[in-house]
Amino acid sequence: MYLSEDPTLADFGHDPWWIVLIKIVGAFIFGAIGTVLGVWFERRVVARMAVRPGPNQAGPLGLLQTLLDGVKGMLKEDLLPRAADKVVFFFAPTVSAIFAITALSVVPFGPIVSIFGHRTALQVTDVPVAVLVTLACSAVGVYGVVLGGWASGSTYPLLGGLRSSAQVISYEVAMGLSIVAVFMSAGTMSTSGIVAAQAGNSQGSWHIGSWHPTAPSWYALLLLPSFLIFVISVFGETNRAPFDLPEAESELVAGYMTEYSSIKFLLYMLSEYVAMLSMSAATVTLFLGGWRAPWPVSLWDGANNGWIPLVWFLIKVILMLFLFVWVRGTLPRLRYDQFMRFGWKVLLPINLVWILLLGGVRIGRAQGLGSGSFWLFIGGLLVALLLALLLWPSTRPPKQRTLAEQVRARPAGSFPVPPLDLVVPPSPRAARVVAGRTPANVPGGADIDGDVDTDGKEG
């Protein structure tokens, strides 16, 4: 077993072809198995939340239920709408699935390991802009949704595709800005470099006896606002509840995939769960230390050696998938206007203010500000932020005053105004006239014109 060794950009591009092939096949199998188990995991967890058993008949714990559902889906009739663009309609689901799996190619699953005696990084590849590759795959994958909605030649799929395009534009901006803070802190866009930057080797400024604890190293703690914004944006990017508006069944039947069936429908389903898996892996890489063991397991010297870090990586990914399922089973779907307003008017301003604050802190440290000046600068920024929040004009509509409040608010000496809910009492004379009228006696079975009823009697 080799000691933990962080891969660098220089370690990639030198593997023989069969090692590269093993890595590619391994990443593909990870995505495929993760999708099958992800569907089963979601159904079991949601059933548990709803106090139901969930799938438990096909195989142990119902593990074969997803495979049987896939076989049943492939055996269904493959329909093609008459008004559909046949070429685009066929290739649109494959676009989403291919790019969702491609995003796993730059995710580090572990340190440098030995595969059949050859030392290599447990990662398909890495480039200086690997994080941008993940974002690009996530954004381009939406083209499959947009093209599928347009090529169906139907109204509901088209509306779902338009929603998805607006959704990815809105939340891609927030996601990109949240990662800027990671770039500023790690000093690199390489995924392996970002994991290495969260190693936790910096000593803290406090001491407990002879123990010198290390400072927190995960960016989920150091960059908490960026982490929260990134996770929220991931929900919007992957079209998951409560942001599953492109396929809202209460509004658009099934959205962009209304006209799809058989294997094409399964490809869309596959792409959604692979996107969940790849974005969960990206979240673990950027903010949760990647494949490194969490504290206090990290106190063990062999926690980050050999193939053991792959276990920590999988545990973190499973926890992120549980968060996806938990939110789906808890929060209701937002309205479309609420969804867009939240992205542009809440996430984006908070992101910009946080990046400005973080940039000021890093510049102050680079210029060697003392601790007093540094905290004075931080306090000034916080006071300015609080004043901006307090003085920000309110968008709430003015409170509607009651009728009594309107009457009391009249200026002195004004003419009396009758109330708006004035009810005029009935005239006593009209009441006497109505009471003195003789009621009309109409025999049963006759109409008002005196016609003969069905028995032949006159009215």
Buried (B, 14 or more C-beta within 10 A) or exposed (E): EEEBBBBBBEBBEEBEEEBBEBBBEBBBEBBBEBBBBBBBBBBBBBBEBEEEEBBBEBBEEBBBBBBBBBEEBEEEEEEEBEEBBEEBBBBBBBBBBBBBBBBBBBBBBBBBBEBEEEEBBBBBBBBEBBBBBBBBBBBBBBBBBBBBBBBBBBEBBBBBBBBBBBBBBBBBBBBBBBBBBBBBBBEBBBBBBBBBBBBBEEEEEEEEEEEEEEEBBBBBBBBEBBBBBBBBBBBBBBBBBBBBBBBBEEBBBBBBBBBBBBBBBBBBBBBBBBBBBBBBBBBBBBBBBBBBBEBEEBEEEEBBBBBBBBBBBBEBBBEBBBBBBEBBBEEEBBEBEEBBEBBBEEBBEBBEBBBEBBEBBEEBEEEEBEEEEBEEBBEEBEEEEEEEEEEEEEEEEEEEEEEEEEEEEEEEEEEEEEEEEEEEEEEEEEEEEEEEEEEEEEEEEBEEEEEEEEEEEEB
